């Protein structure tokens, strides 16, 4: 069994009816992988370019279904392998925080285990293609909002700005 097939077999799909069929097709028809908190490290560590789809609730974010349909077309236009991960509904909030994503739907781009960028919302096709090209050309970067320590108001500080 190859590594991708072995990984895919360890992450069970969400319960029937819990995911809209257009989102589920990213896995069943387009070779994507379900990703949750237990599997994110292994999935993210995979080689090459990867995109993690955050759809959210289709009732609250109806454009997530549009993005689910467009994502395989974007992969086809990428001109290179682009692994698709689909955040399991129960893990979306925690995974989104991990990558600094604050808007649904979102496509989080990763390369060789490192964060690259996020494209949020549904965009016009030409804009999507331009954003995709930009994402695939970008070097890895710092996850937004990560790395700046926060201190509670009134907490004692061991260092000073002066």
C-alpha positions in Angstrom: 0.0 0.0 0.0 1.5 3.4 -0.9 1.9 6.1 1.7 -1.1 8.2 0.5 -3.4 5.2 0.4 -2.2 4.1 3.9 -2.8 7.6 5.3 -6.3 7.9 3.7 -7.3 4.6 5.2 -6.6 5.8 8.7 -9.0 8.7 8.7 -12.6 7.8 8.6 -15.1 9.9 6.8 -17.6 11.9 8.8 -21.0 10.3 9.6 -23.3 9.9 6.6 -25.4 13.1 6.1 -22.9 15.2 8.2 -21.2 16.6 5.1 -22.8 18.0 1.9 -22.3 15.7 -1.1 -20.3 18.4 -3.0 -17.8 18.6 -0.2 -17.7 14.8 0.2 -16.8 14.5 -3.5 -13.5 16.2 -2.8 -12.6 12.9 -1.1 -14.6 10.3 -2.8 -14.3 11.6 -6.4 -11.2 13.8 -6.4 -8.8 11.9 -4.3 -8.7 14.2 -1.3 -8.2 13.1 2.3 -10.3 13.8 5.4 -8.2 15.7 7.9 -8.8 16.2 11.6 -6.7 17.0 14.7 -5.3 13.5 14.9 -4.2 13.4 11.3 -3.2 17.0 10.5 0.5 16.5 11.4 0.9 13.5 9.1 -1.1 15.0 6.3 0.7 18.4 6.5 4.1 16.7 6.5 3.5 15.1 3.1 5.7 16.2 0.3 4.9 18.9 -2.2 2.0 21.4 -2.5 -1.1 20.8 -0.5 -4.4 22.7 0.0 -6.6 22.2 3.0 -10.3 23.0 2.4 -12.3 24.7 5.1 -16.0 24.8 4.1 -17.8 25.5 7.2 -21.6 25.1 7.5 -23.1 25.3 4.0 -26.2 27.0 5.4 -24.1 29.7 7.0 -21.5 29.9 4.2 -23.3 28.8 1.0 -20.3 29.8 -1.1 -18.4 26.9 0.4 -20.2 24.6 -2.0 -19.0 26.8 -4.9 -15.4 26.5 -3.6 -15.8 22.8 -3.2 -16.7 22.6 -6.9 -14.0 25.0 -8.1 -11.1 23.4 -6.1 -10.6 20.4 -8.4 -10.6 22.8 -11.4 -7.9 24.9 -9.6 -5.9 21.8 -9.1 -6.1 20.9 -12.8 -4.9 24.4 -13.7 -2.0 24.2 -11.2 0.0 22.2 -13.7 1.5 20.1 -10.8 0.4 17.8 -8.1 -1.7 19.5 -5.5 -2.9 17.2 -2.7 -6.3 18.1 -1.3 -7.3 17.8 2.3 -10.8 18.4 3.6 -11.1 19.5 7.2 -13.6 17.3 9.0 -16.5 19.5 10.3 -15.9 18.8 14.0 -12.2 19.8 13.7 -12.6 22.9 11.4 -12.5 25.5 14.2 -9.4 24.1 15.8 -7.6 23.6 12.5 -8.5 27.0 11.3 -7.0 28.5 14.5 -3.9 26.5 13.9 -3.4 28.2 10.5 -4.7 31.6 11.4 -7.7 31.3 9.1 -10.7 33.5 10.2 -13.0 33.3 7.2 -15.0 30.5 5.6 -14.7 29.1 3.1 -10.9 29.0 3.0 -8.1 27.2 1.1 -4.9 26.9 3.2 -1.9 26.3 1.1 1.0 24.3 2.5 4.3 23.1 0.9 6.6 20.4 2.3 5.0 20.7 5.7 5.1 24.4 5.9 2.4 27.1 5.7 2.4 29.2 2.5 -0.8 31.3 2.4 -4.6 31.3 2.6 -7.2 32.2 0.0 -10.6 33.0 1.6 -14.0 33.2 0.1 -15.4 32.6 -3.4 -13.6 34.6 -6.0 -14.1 35.3 -9.8 -12.3 32.6 -11.8 -9.6 35.0 -13.1 -8.9 36.2 -9.6 -8.7 32.6 -8.4 -6.2 31.6 -11.1 -4.0 34.6 -10.2 -4.2 33.8 -6.5 -3.4 30.2 -7.2 -0.3 31.1 -9.3 0.8 33.5 -6.5 0.3 30.8 -3.9 2.3 28.2 -5.8 5.1 30.7 -6.4 5.4 32.0 -2.8 7.9 30.7 -0.4 6.7 29.2 2.9 5.9 31.8 5.5 4.8 32.3 9.1 1.2 31.4 10.0 -0.8 34.6 10.4 -1.3 35.6 14.0 1.1 33.0 15.4 4.4 33.9 17.1 3.5 37.1 19.0 3.1 36.3 22.7 0.1 37.7 24.4 0.2 39.0 27.9 -3.0 39.5 30.0 -3.8 43.1 31.0 -2.3 43.8 34.4 0.0 40.7 34.4 3.5 41.2 35.8 6.2 41.4 33.1 9.7 40.0 33.4 11.0 42.3 30.7 10.7 45.9 29.9 10.4 47.9 26.7 12.7 50.5 28.1 
